[in-house]
Amino acid sequence: MPSRAAAGRGRPCVTGRLDCGGAVPERESEIRVYAIVRSGGRQHKVAVGDIVEVDKISTAKVGDTVELSTLLVVDGDAVTSDPWVLAGIKVQAEVVDHHKGQKIDILRYKNKTGYRRRQGHRQQYTAIKVTEIPAAAK
Protein backbone atom coordinates (compact mmCIF):
# COMPACT_ATOMS: atom_id res chain seq x y z
CA MET A 1 0.00 0.00 0.00
CA PRO A 2 1.54 3.34 -1.02
CA SER A 3 2.04 5.99 1.61
CA ARG A 4 0.15 9.27 1.56
CA ALA A 5 3.30 11.09 0.47
CA ALA A 6 3.53 8.91 -2.62
CA ALA A 7 -0.16 9.44 -3.36
CA GLY A 8 0.32 13.13 -3.99
CA ARG A 9 0.68 14.69 -0.56
CA GLY A 10 3.97 16.09 0.54
CA ARG A 11 5.43 16.27 -2.96
CA PRO A 12 6.55 19.73 -4.05
CA CYS A 13 4.39 21.21 -6.76
CA VAL A 14 5.43 23.33 -9.71
CA THR A 15 6.08 26.45 -7.63
CA GLY A 16 8.45 24.55 -5.34
CA ARG A 17 6.21 24.77 -2.29
CA LEU A 18 4.66 21.85 -0.45
CA ASP A 19 1.30 23.55 -0.12
CA CYS A 20 -0.34 24.24 -3.50
CA GLY A 21 -3.77 25.07 -2.12
CA GLY A 22 -3.81 28.72 -3.18
CA ALA A 23 -2.18 30.79 -5.86
CA VAL A 24 0.70 32.14 -3.82
CA PRO A 25 3.19 34.13 -5.90
CA GLU A 26 6.78 33.02 -5.56
CA ARG A 27 8.28 36.48 -6.15
CA GLU A 28 6.99 39.97 -5.49
CA SER A 29 7.16 40.72 -9.23
CA GLU A 30 4.37 38.18 -9.84
CA ILE A 31 1.80 40.08 -7.74
CA ARG A 32 -0.81 41.43 -10.12
CA VAL A 33 -3.21 44.28 -9.71
CA TYR A 34 -6.75 43.27 -10.57
CA ALA A 35 -10.24 44.64 -10.22
CA ILE A 36 -13.80 43.36 -10.17
CA VAL A 37 -15.84 45.44 -12.63
CA ARG A 38 -19.52 45.56 -13.50
CA SER A 39 -20.67 45.47 -17.12
CA GLY A 40 -24.05 44.49 -18.49
CA GLY A 41 -25.35 43.33 -15.11
CA ARG A 42 -22.46 40.90 -14.66
CA GLN A 43 -19.20 41.07 -12.75
CA HIS A 44 -15.81 40.31 -14.29
CA LYS A 45 -12.36 39.92 -12.75
CA VAL A 46 -9.91 41.90 -14.91
CA ALA A 47 -6.23 42.81 -14.92
CA VAL A 48 -4.27 45.11 -17.21
CA GLY A 49 -3.78 43.47 -20.60
CA ASP A 50 -6.69 41.02 -20.24
CA ILE A 51 -9.17 40.64 -23.07
CA VAL A 52 -12.64 40.16 -21.60
CA GLU A 53 -15.89 39.23 -23.34
CA VAL A 54 -18.79 41.36 -22.02
CA ASP A 55 -22.37 41.85 -23.18
CA LYS A 56 -22.55 44.05 -26.26
CA ILE A 57 -21.85 47.73 -25.68
CA SER A 58 -23.91 49.13 -28.54
CA THR A 59 -22.64 52.71 -28.26
CA ALA A 60 -18.95 51.78 -28.62
CA LYS A 61 -17.13 51.26 -31.91
CA VAL A 62 -14.00 49.17 -32.41
CA GLY A 63 -11.01 51.16 -31.13
CA ASP A 64 -13.06 53.32 -28.74
CA THR A 65 -12.17 53.62 -25.06
CA VAL A 66 -14.81 52.63 -22.50
CA GLU A 67 -14.96 53.08 -18.73
CA LEU A 68 -16.17 50.28 -16.45
CA SER A 69 -17.44 50.86 -12.92
CA THR A 70 -15.31 49.20 -10.26
CA LEU A 71 -16.60 47.08 -7.36
CA LEU A 72 -13.25 45.99 -5.88
CA VAL A 73 -9.56 46.74 -6.48
CA VAL A 74 -6.77 44.44 -5.26
CA ASP A 75 -3.21 45.77 -5.39
CA GLY A 76 -1.02 43.13 -3.77
CA ASP A 77 -2.05 43.10 -0.09
CA ALA A 78 -4.12 46.30 -0.35
CA VAL A 79 -7.81 45.60 -0.98
CA THR A 80 -10.08 48.56 -1.73
CA SER A 81 -13.80 47.93 -1.37
CA ASP A 82 -15.06 51.25 0.01
CA PRO A 83 -17.84 52.55 -2.30
CA TRP A 84 -16.83 56.17 -1.71
CA VAL A 85 -13.29 55.52 -2.87
CA LEU A 86 -14.35 53.25 -5.74
CA ALA A 87 -16.79 55.85 -7.08
CA GLY A 88 -13.80 57.77 -8.44
CA ILE A 89 -12.02 54.73 -9.89
CA LYS A 90 -13.00 53.75 -13.44
CA VAL A 91 -11.21 50.94 -15.27
CA GLN A 92 -10.20 52.00 -18.79
CA ALA A 93 -10.61 49.48 -21.62
CA GLU A 94 -10.38 49.52 -25.40
CA VAL A 95 -13.00 47.87 -27.62
CA VAL A 96 -11.33 45.13 -29.67
CA ASP A 97 -14.23 43.39 -31.41
CA HIS A 98 -18.00 42.89 -31.63
CA HIS A 99 -19.09 39.30 -32.24
CA LYS A 100 -21.80 36.72 -31.60
CA GLY A 101 -21.50 33.89 -29.12
CA GLN A 102 -22.20 30.22 -29.66
CA LYS A 103 -25.70 29.24 -30.78
CA ILE A 104 -28.07 28.01 -28.09
CA ASP A 105 -31.01 25.79 -29.07
CA ILE A 106 -34.24 26.25 -27.16
CA LEU A 107 -36.66 23.34 -27.50
CA ARG A 108 -40.14 23.33 -25.98
CA TYR A 109 -42.10 20.10 -25.90
CA LYS A 110 -45.30 18.94 -24.23
CA ASN A 111 -46.06 15.29 -24.54
CA LYS A 112 -49.32 13.86 -25.90
CA THR A 113 -50.35 17.17 -27.50
CA GLY A 114 -48.07 17.55 -30.52
CA TYR A 115 -46.74 20.84 -29.15
CA ARG A 116 -43.15 21.40 -30.29
CA ARG A 117 -41.29 24.66 -30.70
CA ARG A 118 -37.69 25.18 -31.70
CA GLN A 119 -35.89 28.48 -31.28
CA GLY A 120 -32.24 29.51 -31.54
CA HIS A 121 -30.33 32.35 -29.92
CA ARG A 122 -26.87 33.86 -30.34
CA GLN A 123 -25.86 36.38 -27.71
CA GLN A 124 -23.97 39.44 -28.94
CA TYR A 125 -20.70 40.23 -27.16
CA THR A 126 -18.05 42.95 -27.14
CA ALA A 127 -14.42 41.99 -26.60
CA ILE A 128 -12.55 44.62 -24.61
CA LYS A 129 -8.89 44.88 -23.65
CA VAL A 130 -8.17 46.40 -20.24
CA THR A 131 -5.62 49.19 -20.60
CA GLU A 132 -5.53 50.81 -17.16
CA ILE A 133 -6.60 50.18 -13.57
CA PRO A 134 -6.04 53.39 -11.58
CA ALA A 135 -4.67 52.99 -8.07
CA ALA A 136 -6.90 53.91 -5.16
CA ALA A 137 -6.00 57.12 -3.35
CA LYS A 138 -4.65 56.31 0.10
N, C-alpha and C positions, 0 to 999 in steps of 0.2 A: 504494500500500500504506500503510495507516494506521500511525502510529508506536505504540509500546507505551504511551505516555502517553495517546493517544486511545483505546486499547483497554481502558482501565480502570485502568491503573497510573499512579500519580502524581497522580490527581485527588483532591481532598479529599473525604472521606466526610461523612456527616451530622454527626459530632461535630466537624468542622473540622480533623481531623488527617489526615496523609497515610497513616499506617499504621493500618488498621482490622482488623488481625489479631486482637486480643484486646479484651475489653470493658474498656477503660480509662476510668474515670470522669473527666469533665472538671473537676468541682469536688469539693472534699472533702465537701460535703453529700450527694453521690450515693453515697458509700461505704456499703454495707449490711452489717449483721451477719447472718450466716447460719450454719446448723448442718446437719450430716449426722446424721440420727436413724435409729434402727432401730425398725421396727414390723412385726410379722407376718412376720419373716424377710426383709424387704426394707429397703433403705436409701433415704431420701428427703432431698433438699436443701430446707430450709425457711428462711423468714425471717419476721419478725413481720408479721402481717396476711395471710399466705398461707393459702389454703384448699387442703388436700392430701387426696387420696383414698387411704386406706389400707385394708388388709384389715379385715373387720368386727371391731370390738371389741364382743363380745357382752355384756360386763358394763356398758358405758356407755350411758346414756340421753341423749337430745337435751338439750343444755344443761349436761351434766356437764363437769367439768374432768378431763383425763387428763394423765399425765406420760409423756414419751417419753425413752428412754435416748439419750444423745448419744455419737456417735463422733468428731466433729470440730466445733470452733467456730472461725469466722473472723470477726475483728473488725478490719476494715481491713487493716493489715499484720500484726497479731498472730494467729498460728495456734496453736490449742491442740489437741494430739493426745495428750497424756500421759494414759494410762488412770487414773492415780491422781487427777489433777485432774478429769477428766471424770466420775469416779464420783459426784461431788457435784453435778454439773450435770444438771438435768432440765428439758427443754423443756416448758413448759406450753401446753396446747391445749384448746380448747372443742369439744365435739361439736356439729356443725351438722346432720347428716342421716345416716340409714341408707338405702341404696338398693342396687339391683341393677345390675350392669354390663350391657354388651351381650351378646346371646346368641351363643354359640359352637356351631357344628354340628360334631359328631364323626361321621364316616362311616367305617365299616370295610367293606372289600370284598376278597374273594378270588375271582379269576377262575376260571371253569370249574367252580365248585362250587355256585353259587347262594347263597353266604354273603354276606349284606348286613345290616348293623346301623346304625341311625341313633340318635344320642343328642344331646341338647342340654344346655347348661350355662350358667348365669348366675351369675357370681361376686358375692358380697355384699360391699359396701364401706361404710365409714364416712367421711364427709366431716368433717374437723376443721379448725378455724381456729387458727393459732398465735397465742397471745396474749403470750408472754414467752420470751425466750432470756436466761437469766442470764449475766452476764459471769464469766469465769474469774478466780479469785483470783490476783493476781500476787505 
